[in-house]
Amino acid sequence: MKKVRITVLRKEFYPEYADEYLTEGQSVGPCPLLEVGDEFIFEGSAKMPEGFCPWAWIDIYRSVSAMSSGSSNKPWTKKDGQTIVCCTDGVRPVVFCIEAFGENDESVE
């Protein structure tokens, strides 16, 4: 099994959806738990990295597990062992880069 680096690439916020669908409207703002540039390391056993959003973890775990097991998204991605995913919050989604590394891999840790 490889380790997996999870990096926050982007945070979105759709105020028009917040106003229309959420009880607190725009005051909820973008995701309060994660920031662009945050990095987390998954080391196996389905354990969520400390400080990670539990809701986002449920959404992205399948991709994290696949990368850890050596999955490849080539030819759709430029780099083997990497994928881009997001949480399913339709009002304030967060986009992540998922990258496998380690175990006979020369990539930067």
Phi and psi in radians as a Rosetta constraint file:
Dihedral C 1 N 2 CA 2 C 2 CIRCULARHARMONIC -1.689 0.35
Dihedral N 2 CA 2 C 2 N 3 CIRCULARHARMONIC 2.740 0.35
Dihedral C 2 N 3 CA 3 C 3 CIRCULARHARMONIC -1.373 0.35
Dihedral N 3 CA 3 C 3 N 4 CIRCULARHARMONIC 2.808 0.35
Dihedral C 3 N 4 CA 4 C 4 CIRCULARHARMONIC -2.317 0.35
Dihedral N 4 CA 4 C 4 N 5 CIRCULARHARMONIC 2.232 0.35
Dihedral C 4 N 5 CA 5 C 5 CIRCULARHARMONIC -1.619 0.35
Dihedral N 5 CA 5 C 5 N 6 CIRCULARHARMONIC 2.260 0.35
Dihedral C 5 N 6 CA 6 C 6 CIRCULARHARMONIC -1.981 0.35
Dihedral N 6 CA 6 C 6 N 7 CIRCULARHARMONIC 2.058 0.35
Dihedral C 6 N 7 CA 7 C 7 CIRCULARHARMONIC -2.083 0.35
Dihedral N 7 CA 7 C 7 N 8 CIRCULARHARMONIC 2.309 0.35
Dihedral C 7 N 8 CA 8 C 8 CIRCULARHARMONIC -1.346 0.35
Dihedral N 8 CA 8 C 8 N 9 CIRCULARHARMONIC 2.040 0.35
Dihedral C 8 N 9 CA 9 C 9 CIRCULARHARMONIC -1.610 0.35
Dihedral N 9 CA 9 C 9 N 10 CIRCULARHARMONIC -0.640 0.35
Dihedral C 9 N 10 CA 10 C 10 CIRCULARHARMONIC -2.793 0.35
Dihedral N 10 CA 10 C 10 N 11 CIRCULARHARMONIC 2.590 0.35
Dihedral C 10 N 11 CA 11 C 11 CIRCULARHARMONIC -2.128 0.35
Dihedral N 11 CA 11 C 11 N 12 CIRCULARHARMONIC 2.302 0.35
Dihedral C 11 N 12 CA 12 C 12 CIRCULARHARMONIC -1.976 0.35
Dihedral N 12 CA 12 C 12 N 13 CIRCULARHARMONIC 2.798 0.35
Dihedral C 12 N 13 CA 13 C 13 CIRCULARHARMONIC -2.647 0.35
Dihedral N 13 CA 13 C 13 N 14 CIRCULARHARMONIC 2.238 0.35
Dihedral C 13 N 14 CA 14 C 14 CIRCULARHARMONIC -1.972 0.35
Dihedral N 14 CA 14 C 14 N 15 CIRCULARHARMONIC 1.593 0.35
Dihedral C 14 N 15 CA 15 C 15 CIRCULARHARMONIC -1.066 0.35
Dihedral N 15 CA 15 C 15 N 16 CIRCULARHARMONIC -0.572 0.35
Dihedral C 15 N 16 CA 16 C 16 CIRCULARHARMONIC -1.130 0.35
Dihedral N 16 CA 16 C 16 N 17 CIRCULARHARMONIC -0.626 0.35
Dihedral C 16 N 17 CA 17 C 17 CIRCULARHARMONIC -1.268 0.35
Dihedral N 17 CA 17 C 17 N 18 CIRCULARHARMONIC -0.650 0.35
Dihedral C 17 N 18 CA 18 C 18 CIRCULARHARMONIC -1.056 0.35
Dihedral N 18 CA 18 C 18 N 19 CIRCULARHARMONIC -0.814 0.35
Dihedral C 18 N 19 CA 19 C 19 CIRCULARHARMONIC -1.107 0.35
Dihedral N 19 CA 19 C 19 N 20 CIRCULARHARMONIC -0.675 0.35
Dihedral C 19 N 20 CA 20 C 20 CIRCULARHARMONIC -1.356 0.35
Dihedral N 20 CA 20 C 20 N 21 CIRCULARHARMONIC -0.592 0.35
Dihedral C 20 N 21 CA 21 C 21 CIRCULARHARMONIC -2.043 0.35
Dihedral N 21 CA 21 C 21 N 22 CIRCULARHARMONIC -0.354 0.35
Dihedral C 21 N 22 CA 22 C 22 CIRCULARHARMONIC -1.783 0.35
Dihedral N 22 CA 22 C 22 N 23 CIRCULARHARMONIC 2.502 0.35
Dihedral C 22 N 23 CA 23 C 23 CIRCULARHARMONIC -1.086 0.35
Dihedral N 23 CA 23 C 23 N 24 CIRCULARHARMONIC -0.553 0.35
Dihedral C 23 N 24 CA 24 C 24 CIRCULARHARMONIC -1.717 0.35
Dihedral N 24 CA 24 C 24 N 25 CIRCULARHARMONIC 0.039 0.35
Dihedral C 24 N 25 CA 25 C 25 CIRCULARHARMONIC 0.978 0.35
Dihedral N 25 CA 25 C 25 N 26 CIRCULARHARMONIC -2.540 0.35
Dihedral C 25 N 26 CA 26 C 26 CIRCULARHARMONIC -1.103 0.35
Dihedral N 26 CA 26 C 26 N 27 CIRCULARHARMONIC -0.316 0.35
Dihedral C 26 N 27 CA 27 C 27 CIRCULARHARMONIC -1.114 0.35
Dihedral N 27 CA 27 C 27 N 28 CIRCULARHARMONIC -0.283 0.35
Dihedral C 27 N 28 CA 28 C 28 CIRCULARHARMONIC -1.190 0.35
Dihedral N 28 CA 28 C 28 N 29 CIRCULARHARMONIC -0.563 0.35
Dihedral C 28 N 29 CA 29 C 29 CIRCULARHARMONIC 1.106 0.35
Dihedral N 29 CA 29 C 29 N 30 CIRCULARHARMONIC -3.059 0.35
Dihedral C 29 N 30 CA 30 C 30 CIRCULARHARMONIC -1.195 0.35
Dihedral N 30 CA 30 C 30 N 31 CIRCULARHARMONIC 2.971 0.35
Dihedral C 30 N 31 CA 31 C 31 CIRCULARHARMONIC -0.817 0.35
Dihedral N 31 CA 31 C 31 N 32 CIRCULARHARMONIC 2.159 0.35
Dihedral C 31 N 32 CA 32 C 32 CIRCULARHARMONIC -1.529 0.35
Dihedral N 32 CA 32 C 32 N 33 CIRCULARHARMONIC -0.117 0.35
Dihedral C 32 N 33 CA 33 C 33 CIRCULARHARMONIC -1.648 0.35
Dihedral N 33 CA 33 C 33 N 34 CIRCULARHARMONIC -0.463 0.35
Dihedral C 33 N 34 CA 34 C 34 CIRCULARHARMONIC -2.214 0.35
Dihedral N 34 CA 34 C 34 N 35 CIRCULARHARMONIC 2.631 0.35
Dihedral C 34 N 35 CA 35 C 35 CIRCULARHARMONIC -2.189 0.35
Dihedral N 35 CA 35 C 35 N 36 CIRCULARHARMONIC 2.602 0.35
Dihedral C 35 N 36 CA 36 C 36 CIRCULARHARMONIC -0.963 0.35
Dihedral N 36 CA 36 C 36 N 37 CIRCULARHARMONIC 2.296 0.35
Dihedral C 36 N 37 CA 37 C 37 CIRCULARHARMONIC 1.684 0.35
Dihedral N 37 CA 37 C 37 N 38 CIRCULARHARMONIC -0.281 0.35
Dihedral C 37 N 38 CA 38 C 38 CIRCULARHARMONIC -0.999 0.35
Dihedral N 38 CA 38 C 38 N 39 CIRCULARHARMONIC 2.418 0.35
Dihedral C 38 N 39 CA 39 C 39 CIRCULARHARMONIC -2.187 0.35
Dihedral N 39 CA 39 C 39 N 40 CIRCULARHARMONIC 2.487 0.35
Dihedral C 39 N 40 CA 40 C 40 CIRCULARHARMONIC -2.348 0.35
Dihedral N 40 CA 40 C 40 N 41 CIRCULARHARMONIC 2.581 0.35
Dihedral C 40 N 41 CA 41 C 41 CIRCULARHARMONIC -2.022 0.35
Dihedral N 41 CA 41 C 41 N 42 CIRCULARHARMONIC 2.191 0.35
Dihedral C 41 N 42 CA 42 C 42 CIRCULARHARMONIC -1.679 0.35
Dihedral N 42 CA 42 C 42 N 43 CIRCULARHARMONIC 2.242 0.35
Dihedral C 42 N 43 CA 43 C 43 CIRCULARHARMONIC -2.021 0.35
Dihedral N 43 CA 43 C 43 N 44 CIRCULARHARMONIC 0.212 0.35
Dihedral C 43 N 44 CA 44 C 44 CIRCULARHARMONIC 1.920 0.35
Dihedral N 44 CA 44 C 44 N 45 CIRCULARHARMONIC -3.129 0.35
Dihedral C 44 N 45 CA 45 C 45 CIRCULARHARMONIC 1.086 0.35
Dihedral N 45 CA 45 C 45 N 46 CIRCULARHARMONIC 0.404 0.35
Dihedral C 45 N 46 CA 46 C 46 CIRCULARHARMONIC 1.108 0.35
Dihedral N 46 CA 46 C 46 N 47 CIRCULARHARMONIC 0.150 0.35
Dihedral C 46 N 47 CA 47 C 47 CIRCULARHARMONIC -1.350 0.35
Dihedral N 47 CA 47 C 47 N 48 CIRCULARHARMONIC 2.157 0.35
Dihedral C 47 N 48 CA 48 C 48 CIRCULARHARMONIC -1.149 0.35
Dihedral N 48 CA 48 C 48 N 49 CIRCULARHARMONIC 2.336 0.35
Dihedral C 48 N 49 CA 49 C 49 CIRCULARHARMONIC -1.051 0.35
Dihedral N 49 CA 49 C 49 N 50 CIRCULARHARMONIC 2.496 0.35
Dihedral C 49 N 50 CA 50 C 50 CIRCULARHARMONIC -1.029 0.35
Dihedral N 50 CA 50 C 50 N 51 CIRCULARHARMONIC 2.353 0.35
Dihedral C 50 N 51 CA 51 C 51 CIRCULARHARMONIC 1.514 0.35
Dihedral N 51 CA 51 C 51 N 52 CIRCULARHARMONIC -0.048 0.35
Dihedral C 51 N 52 CA 52 C 52 CIRCULARHARMONIC -1.443 0.35
Dihedral N 52 CA 52 C 52 N 53 CIRCULARHARMONIC 2.691 0.35
Dihedral C 52 N 53 CA 53 C 53 CIRCULARHARMONIC -1.275 0.35
Dihedral N 53 CA 53 C 53 N 54 CIRCULARHARMONIC 2.142 0.35
Dihedral C 53 N 54 CA 54 C 54 CIRCULARHARMONIC -1.049 0.35
Dihedral N 54 CA 54 C 54 N 55 CIRCULARHARMONIC -0.638 0.35
Dihedral C 54 N 55 CA 55 C 55 CIRCULARHARMONIC -1.180 0.35
Dihedral N 55 CA 55 C 55 N 56 CIRCULARHARMONIC -0.769 0.35
Dihedral C 55 N 56 CA 56 C 56 CIRCULARHARMONIC -1.141 0.35
Dihedral N 56 CA 56 C 56 N 57 CIRCULARHARMONIC -0.622 0.35
Dihedral C 56 N 57 CA 57 C 57 CIRCULARHARMONIC -1.038 0.35
Dihedral N 57 CA 57 C 57 N 58 CIRCULARHARMONIC -0.773 0.35
Dihedral C 57 N 58 CA 58 C 58 CIRCULARHARMONIC -1.037 0.35
Dihedral N 58 CA 58 C 58 N 59 CIRCULARHARMONIC -0.700 0.35
Dihedral C 58 N 59 CA 59 C 59 CIRCULARHARMONIC -1.217 0.35
Dihedral N 59 CA 59 C 59 N 60 CIRCULARHARMONIC -0.675 0.35
Dihedral C 59 N 60 CA 60 C 60 CIRCULARHARMONIC -1.817 0.35
Dihedral N 60 CA 60 C 60 N 61 CIRCULARHARMONIC -0.109 0.35
Dihedral C 60 N 61 CA 61 C 61 CIRCULARHARMONIC -0.959 0.35
Dihedral N 61 CA 61 C 61 N 62 CIRCULARHARMONIC -0.714 0.35
Dihedral C 61 N 62 CA 62 C 62 CIRCULARHARMONIC -0.999 0.35
Dihedral N 62 CA 62 C 62 N 63 CIRCULARHARMONIC -0.755 0.35
Dihedral C 62 N 63 CA 63 C 63 CIRCULARHARMONIC -1.208 0.35
Dihedral N 63 CA 63 C 63 N 64 CIRCULARHARMONIC -0.689 0.35
Dihedral C 63 N 64 CA 64 C 64 CIRCULARHARMONIC -1.080 0.35
Dihedral N 64 CA 64 C 64 N 65 CIRCULARHARMONIC -0.831 0.35
Dihedral C 64 N 65 CA 65 C 65 CIRCULARHARMONIC -1.074 0.35
Dihedral N 65 CA 65 C 65 N 66 CIRCULARHARMONIC -0.732 0.35
Dihedral C 65 N 66 CA 66 C 66 CIRCULARHARMONIC -1.092 0.35
Dihedral N 66 CA 66 C 66 N 67 CIRCULARHARMONIC -0.788 0.35
Dihedral C 66 N 67 CA 67 C 67 CIRCULARHARMONIC -1.127 0.35
Dihedral N 67 CA 67 C 67 N 68 CIRCULARHARMONIC -0.681 0.35
Dihedral C 67 N 68 CA 68 C 68 CIRCULARHARMONIC -1.090 0.35
Dihedral N 68 CA 68 C 68 N 69 CIRCULARHARMONIC -0.552 0.35
Dihedral C 68 N 69 CA 69 C 69 CIRCULARHARMONIC -1.521 0.35
Dihedral N 69 CA 69 C 69 N 70 CIRCULARHARMONIC 0.033 0.35
Dihedral C 69 N 70 CA 70 C 70 CIRCULARHARMONIC 1.689 0.35
Dihedral N 70 CA 70 C 70 N 71 CIRCULARHARMONIC 0.270 0.35
Dihedral C 70 N 71 CA 71 C 71 CIRCULARHARMONIC -1.078 0.35
Dihedral N 71 CA 71 C 71 N 72 CIRCULARHARMONIC 2.705 0.35
Dihedral C 71 N 72 CA 72 C 72 CIRCULARHARMONIC -2.266 0.35
Dihedral N 72 CA 72 C 72 N 73 CIRCULARHARMONIC 2.454 0.35
Dihedral C 72 N 73 CA 73 C 73 CIRCULARHARMONIC -1.905 0.35
Dihedral N 73 CA 73 C 73 N 74 CIRCULARHARMONIC 0.193 0.35
Dihedral C 73 N 74 CA 74 C 74 CIRCULARHARMONIC -1.172 0.35
Dihedral N 74 CA 74 C 74 N 75 CIRCULARHARMONIC 2.474 0.35
Dihedral C 74 N 75 CA 75 C 75 CIRCULARHARMONIC -1.632 0.35
Dihedral N 75 CA 75 C 75 N 76 CIRCULARHARMONIC 0.204 0.35
Dihedral C 75 N 76 CA 76 C 76 CIRCULARHARMONIC -1.397 0.35
Dihedral N 76 CA 76 C 76 N 77 CIRCULARHARMONIC -0.381 0.35
Dihedral C 76 N 77 CA 77 C 77 CIRCULARHARMONIC -2.015 0.35
Dihedral N 77 CA 77 C 77 N 78 CIRCULARHARMONIC 2.681 0.35
Dihedral C 77 N 78 CA 78 C 78 CIRCULARHARMONIC -1.287 0.35
Dihedral N 78 CA 78 C 78 N 79 CIRCULARHARMONIC -0.547 0.35
Dihedral C 78 N 79 CA 79 C 79 CIRCULARHARMONIC -2.019 0.35
Dihedral N 79 CA 79 C 79 N 80 CIRCULARHARMONIC 2.260 0.35
Dihedral C 79 N 80 CA 80 C 80 CIRCULARHARMONIC -1.160 0.35
Dihedral N 80 CA 80 C 80 N 81 CIRCULARHARMONIC 2.530 0.35
Dihedral C 80 N 81 CA 81 C 81 CIRCULARHARMONIC 1.353 0.35
Dihedral N 81 CA 81 C 81 N 82 CIRCULARHARMONIC 0.399 0.35
Dihedral C 81 N 82 CA 82 C 82 CIRCULARHARMONIC -2.423 0.35
Dihedral N 82 CA 82 C 82 N 83 CIRCULARHARMONIC 2.541 0.35
Dihedral C 82 N 83 CA 83 C 83 CIRCULARHARMONIC -2.648 0.35
Dihedral N 83 CA 83 C 83 N 84 CIRCULARHARMONIC 2.813 0.35
Dihedral C 83 N 84 CA 84 C 84 CIRCULARHARMONIC -2.020 0.35
Dihedral N 84 CA 84 C 84 N 85 CIRCULARHARMONIC 2.234 0.35
Dihedral C 84 N 85 CA 85 C 85 CIRCULARHARMONIC -2.406 0.35
Dihedral N 85 CA 85 C 85 N 86 CIRCULARHARMONIC 2.977 0.35
Dihedral C 85 N 86 CA 86 C 86 CIRCULARHARMONIC -2.509 0.35
Dihedral N 86 CA 86 C 86 N 87 CIRCULARHARMONIC 2.816 0.35
Dihedral C 86 N 87 CA 87 C 87 CIRCULARHARMONIC -1.315 0.35
Dihedral N 87 CA 87 C 87 N 88 CIRCULARHARMONIC 2.894 0.35
Dihedral C 87 N 88 CA 88 C 88 CIRCULARHARMONIC -1.676 0.35
Dihedral N 88 CA 88 C 88 N 89 CIRCULARHARMONIC 0.303 0.35
Dihedral C 88 N 89 CA 89 C 89 CIRCULARHARMONIC -1.255 0.35
Dihedral N 89 CA 89 C 89 N 90 CIRCULARHARMONIC 1.918 0.35
Dihedral C 89 N 90 CA 90 C 90 CIRCULARHARMONIC -1.307 0.35
Dihedral N 90 CA 90 C 90 N 91 CIRCULARHARMONIC -0.215 0.35
Dihedral C 90 N 91 CA 91 C 91 CIRCULARHARMONIC -1.734 0.35
Dihedral N 91 CA 91 C 91 N 92 CIRCULARHARMONIC -0.609 0.35
Dihedral C 91 N 92 CA 92 C 92 CIRCULARHARMONIC -2.484 0.35
Dihedral N 92 CA 92 C 92 N 93 CIRCULARHARMONIC 1.137 0.35
Dihedral C 92 N 93 CA 93 C 93 CIRCULARHARMONIC -1.225 0.35
Dihedral N 93 CA 93 C 93 N 94 CIRCULARHARMONIC 2.678 0.35
Dihedral C 93 N 94 CA 94 C 94 CIRCULARHARMONIC -2.113 0.35
Dihedral N 94 CA 94 C 94 N 95 CIRCULARHARMONIC 2.351 0.35
Dihedral C 94 N 95 CA 95 C 95 CIRCULARHARMONIC -1.804 0.35
Dihedral N 95 CA 95 C 95 N 96 CIRCULARHARMONIC 2.359 0.35
Dihedral C 95 N 96 CA 96 C 96 CIRCULARHARMONIC -2.159 0.35
Dihedral N 96 CA 96 C 96 N 97 CIRCULARHARMONIC 2.567 0.35
Dihedral C 96 N 97 CA 97 C 97 CIRCULARHARMONIC -1.767 0.35
Dihedral N 97 CA 97 C 97 N 98 CIRCULARHARMONIC 2.220 0.35
Dihedral C 97 N 98 CA 98 C 98 CIRCULARHARMONIC -1.940 0.35
Dihedral N 98 CA 98 C 98 N 99 CIRCULARHARMONIC 2.102 0.35
Dihedral C 98 N 99 CA 99 C 99 CIRCULARHARMONIC -2.307 0.35
Dihedral N 99 CA 99 C 99 N 100 CIRCULARHARMONIC 2.177 0.35
Dihedral C 99 N 100 CA 100 C 100 CIRCULARHARMONIC -1.427 0.35
Dihedral N 100 CA 100 C 100 N 101 CIRCULARHARMONIC 2.540 0.35
Dihedral C 100 N 101 CA 101 C 101 CIRCULARHARMONIC -2.695 0.35
Dihedral N 101 CA 101 C 101 N 102 CIRCULARHARMONIC 2.880 0.35
Dihedral C 101 N 102 CA 102 C 102 CIRCULARHARMONIC 1.598 0.35
Dihedral N 102 CA 102 C 102 N 103 CIRCULARHARMONIC -3.034 0.35
Dihedral C 102 N 103 CA 103 C 103 CIRCULARHARMONIC 0.723 0.35
Dihedral N 103 CA 103 C 103 N 104 CIRCULARHARMONIC 1.454 0.35
Dihedral C 103 N 104 CA 104 C 104 CIRCULARHARMONIC 1.109 0.35
Dihedral N 104 CA 104 C 104 N 105 CIRCULARHARMONIC 0.547 0.35
Dihedral C 104 N 105 CA 105 C 105 CIRCULARHARMONIC -2.111 0.35
Dihedral N 105 CA 105 C 105 N 106 CIRCULARHARMONIC 2.361 0.35
Dihedral C 105 N 106 CA 106 C 106 CIRCULARHARMONIC -1.591 0.35
Dihedral N 106 CA 106 C 106 N 107 CIRCULARHARMONIC 0.086 0.35
Dihedral C 106 N 107 CA 107 C 107 CIRCULARHARMONIC -1.206 0.35
Dihedral N 107 CA 107 C 107 N 108 CIRCULARHARMONIC 2.827 0.35
Dihedral C 107 N 108 CA 108 C 108 CIRCULARHARMONIC -1.176 0.35
Dihedral N 108 CA 108 C 108 N 109 CIRCULARHARMONIC 2.383 0.35
